[in-house]
Amino acid sequence: MKIFNKKNARASIKWLATSLMATGLAVGLSTTVYGQARGELTDNINVYACSQTREVLFTANRGRNVELLERVGDFYRANIQDNHDVYILGDFVRVTEATGVIRRQLVNIYEIPGEDYAIGFRREGETVQVTGLYGNWFEVQFEGGRGFIRDGYMRVSMADKLPVTPVSPHRAGLAAEVVAYAKQYLGVPYRWGSMDASRGFDCSGFVITVMRNFGVSLQRISRDMAAINGTYVSRSNLQAGDLVFFATMGGRRISHVGIYIGDGRFIHSATNGGVIISGMSESYYASRYVTARRVL
């Protein structure tokens, strides 16, 4: 039987420390550095061993997913399957996802940008996967769906390369058509639950009827529209054709929707006047404004 004494203890500790150092060294040598972001190749491109010598290792096919480690001039240092620390030209990479690190003690995640009701939170130092940038908000993956975190509350690698929903070149002309079409319903009375112009509209029924004429499909309830349809747009960046949402029943729960027509005005079906044009700065609506979505 081995007798445990101070001499044996010192020897055991020395052996353990040496083993741990050796193990740590081995792990350090074999550890792969994983990406700060992910992307997709937009063309067949050369993969280089270095960003300066331009030694071609192989060609990667369009559509290949890659891990992005850092930006180096015109290149990304990347991992492509089993090839680590290789270099690819940034012009041929579309960033699809980045890693965000929470930088405040507690940060709320919202279902809709600008809402007061939080659907979750993350603590300082925790990470989230960021999939897009919408005005002053980041879109993040949350519990199998999506949520939004205000920018400035996270440190996001390669944030400037994240996808932003583009505005089509013909949007201004299309928005003008939408506004003109919506105005033909001025004076149609309010009728709860109706999308029939001959009987009257409720607020979401009016918006759905207008947008459907231009091939835009929307949720039936205003709160669901704000949660699902289109992309977030800040109040300062409103453009004609954007949907504007209000909490007319108290709190911040969305219960009313209209269509922004420019010059600080919106058209909507109000309970006390049917389809009318109102000002965003009117005290009633200014105090109840919640958010806006771009669907065109």
Summary of the structure (lengths in Angstrom):
residues: 296
radius of gyration: 27.3
end to end distance: 81.8
largest distance: 99.5
contacts: 884
relative contact order: 0.10
helix: 23%
strand: 39%
